[in-house]
Amino acid sequence: MNLVQKSSVALALTAALGTVSGTALADESVAIGVPSWTGAQAIANVLKAVVETRIGGTAELVPGNNATIFQAMDQGKGDIDVHPDVWLPNQESFTKQYVDEAGTVTLSSNPYEGNQGFCVTKAFAEANDITDIADLGRPEVAELMDSDGNGKGELWIGAPGWASANVNEVKVRDYGLLDFIEPIRAEEAVKTARIKDAIAKDEGYAFYCYEPHAVWFMFDVVMLEEPANDPEKYVMVQPSDSADWYEESMVASKDALKDVQIAWSNSLADRSPAIAEFFANFALDASDVSSFAFEISGNGRDPGEVALEWVEANSDRVDGWLGL
């Protein structure tokens, strides 16, 4: 075989291997759970963008709450393969059941740090000397937060299905605020619109808040002080653990700082190994997530567009996730 023939054979083999490799990557697929909060939506779209533009696979976004996503990951059938934003210890009841006990779900070892509490607008705080969660129980403050005239000020505690909303409902009771404050559950978009309206009308409004989040870029708000985190005064039982969760819980101190990470079905390693390896290396920080959330919530941009733009602008970080 002469040199030209050898070169032709080599090129043919290279092309064939490239075709096989391309086919293998194209077979990689994942269903990404998408909870309702903006940060989770942003991260879900970043995962999708990397899978589709860098791995060459396919990714489907599947809306769902925490319980639905964890149950699907546990079943391992590919209906939902990954949760993009697991807050611990908020969702600890799920990770104990499926990560620790069942062993069907893997939790990332690359978390970012989250902080949560209760916020009011800075103008409202300064005008009424509000610095502490206990200040919301002052009758004159509660009256300024009463938009429906029922005699109690409204406090948004989170969206339906959020574990944190359950915690906050218990907190309102155990901080002694129930005589003055009505805990409200509604989708996050309702809360955002209400903040904007309260600022425009110079009204009082209080709401559950957390970092990272777009709200810190969108509005001038302040987080209220709470009693320091005390494990003895923080005993939370989630509805998934007991039907009597509200009576059995006692939360009278601030949440500890959170670890926030992704989690994925163990079955993904067999079905789509390249995607599972990418998930194991994936890591963001709080500033990344706040930036995503602001672009989506604050500037009204499409989450998929924001994610693609970020992936293109941060190729070195993405290369690291992919082991390149």
Buried (B, 14 or more C-beta within 10 A) or exposed (E): EEEEEEEEEEEEEEEEEEEEEEEEBEEBBBBBBBBBBBBBBBBBBBBBBBBBBBBBBBBBBBEBBBBBBBBBBBEBEBBBBBBBBBBBBBBBBBBBBBBEEEEBBBBBEBBBEBBBBBBBBBBBBEEBEBEBBBBBBBEEBBEBBBBEEEEBBBBBBBBEBBBBBBBBBBBBBBBEBBEBBBBBBBBBEEBBEBBEEBBEEEBBBBBBBBBBBBBBBBBEBBBBBBBEEEEEBBEBBBEBBEEEBEEEBBBBBBBBEBBBBBBBBBBBBEBBEBBBBBBBBBBBEBEBBBBBBBBBBBEEBEBBEBBBEBBEEBEEBBEEBBEE
